[in-house]
Amino acid sequence: MNSEIKLALIHSGENEQGSQPALMRWATDVLAQRAEFEPWLPEPANFLVRSDNAAVIQRREILRQLAEADAFLIITSEQGNVHHCALKAFIDQVSDCWHARPVAFIGYGGVSGGLCAISQLRQILAGQHAVPICNFVSFPDPWGLTVGAEAIFQTDQARLSMARMLVQLNWWARALKAAREQMPYERVG
């Protein structure tokens, strides 16, 4: 049995002032240093927009991989104290994939660092039978932390928050994976 947790790293698809690529790189760099996760980066924008034959095939493959995910990590920005509607549309379109799986969050933007968006997404995902975990990572005003789209200066506080969050995510992913193996969630939900 593979001991790695299959982790889908989801983002909003929006890129305010180049922060998202830097945060994605930072998150994948941190995840690469952790042996318990096998990260995968689906592209939500490709999932939602196109409807040609290639897009249908790509959509099926994304759905298959999402269904195999043990956990999710969502990177979201915040505009006007809300999450992005494209991210909400993605969550709704793959609703069965969230069932009995933990979800962690990295938020960024404005003074709140994405906390309003994270709070709303927690409620939305709880409605999808996911398990939003308590710990999160927040980057208030991340534009000062990036140098172009190349890097994010990682603060000790962000790395500590990320470590705590990943420990919780790993625990919940293993517990829920074992529960799903014992009895598929479809029989319970």
N, C-alpha and C positions, 0 to 999 in steps of 0.2 A: 504494500500500500504506500502510495506517495504521501510523505509527511508534510509536503508544502501545501499551504492554503492558496487556492486559486483566487487571486484578488483582481477584480476589475476596477481600473482607475478611470472614473468618469469625469468629464468636465462639461461646463455649460455650453461650450462652442463659441462663446463671446470672448473677445480679447480686448479689454480696455487698456489702451496705452501700453501694450506689449507685456503686461504682467503675467498673463496666463502661461505662455510658453516657459517663462523663467520659473514659475511655481511648479509646473509640470516636471521640468527638469530637476528641480530641487527635490520634489517628492519621489521621483524615480531613482534619483541618486541615493536617497535615504533608504528606500525599499531594497535597492541592490545590495546594501550592506547587511540586510537581514535575511537569514537563511529560511525563515518560516513561511515566507511569501513567494508566490510565483505570480508576478504582476503581468497584467494584460491591459492594453490601452485601446478600447474600441473608440470609434469616431462617431459620436452621436449625430453630428451634422449630416454625415453620409447616410445615416439610418433614416432620417426624416424627410429629406428633400426630394430626391430623385425617385422616379417610378419606372425606369426602363428595365429591360431584362437583366442587365448586369447588376443593377441596384437590387432587384428582387433576389438574385443569388447571393449578393453581399449581405442583404438583410437576413436571409436564412442562416448564413454562417455566423453572423453576429448574434442572432437569437440562440443558436446552438451553443456558442461559447458563453453567452450570458447565463444560460440555463445550467452550465457546468461550474459557474463561479460559486465559490464558498463565501465570499465577502465582497463588499464594495467600498470604495473610497471615492467620495465626490469632492471635486474642487469647484467651488462656486464663488462668483463675485456677487456683488450686491449693487443694485441701482435703485434709488428711491425707496430704500428699505424693503425691497422684495427680491425674490429669486428670478431667474430668467425664464420666460414662458417656454422657450425651446427645451430647456431642461425638464420642465414639468411635462411637456408633451412626450418627451422621450420616456420618462418614468411611467406615464400612463400607457404608452404603446407596448411596453415590455413588462406589464404588470405581474405576470406569473413568475418572472425571474427573481423578483424581490422576496417572495414568500420564504419565511423562516431563514433569512440571511441577515447578518449584521451589516450596518452601514455606518461608516465614519466620515467626517467632514473636515475639509480645509477651506476656510473662508477668507476672502480678502475684499478690500474696498472701503473707502471712506473711513470715518472715525470708528465705526462699530466693527470693522474688520470682517464684515459679512455675517455677523451674528444674527441679524434679523432674517436673512435668507436661510441660514442654517436652521433657525427655529421653525420657520415655515416648512422647510423640506423634511424636518423630523416628523411633523404632523402628517404631511402628505405620505411619507413612506410608512409610517405606522398604519395608515389606512390601507396600504398595500401588503400588510402582514410582514413587513420587515422589522428589524430590531435596531433602531438608531441608538448608537452607544453615546455615553455621556461626555467623554473627553473629546476635544476637538483642537484644531490648530487655527489660529486667527492672525491675519496680517493686516492691521489697520494701515491705511495709506501706503500700500506696498510700492508705489511708484518711486519712492525715495530709496528703496532697497535694491532696485534693479539697475543694471548697467546695460542699456538696450534690452534685448531679449536674451542676452547671453548668460547672466548669472543672477542669483539672488544672494545677498549677503545673509547668511544664516546666523541668526542670533542664538545664543545659548538657550534662551527661553523657548524659541520655536523648536529647537531640537529636543528639548526636554518635553514639551507638550506633545510633539510627534511620537516620541518614544513611549510615553504613557498611553497615548491613543492607540498605538499599534499593539501594545500588550493587551489592552482591553479587546481590540478587534480580533486578535488571534485567539483569545480565550473564547469569545462568543462564537467565532467561526468554527472552532473545533467542537464546542458543545452542541451547536445547532446542526453541524454536519453529522455528528453521531446520532442525534435525535432523528434527522431525516433518513439516515440509513436504517435505523430501527423501525421507523414507520414513516412512509412518505407523507409530506405535509398535506397533500391533496386529500388524504383520508381523514385528516383532522379538521382542515379549514373548510 
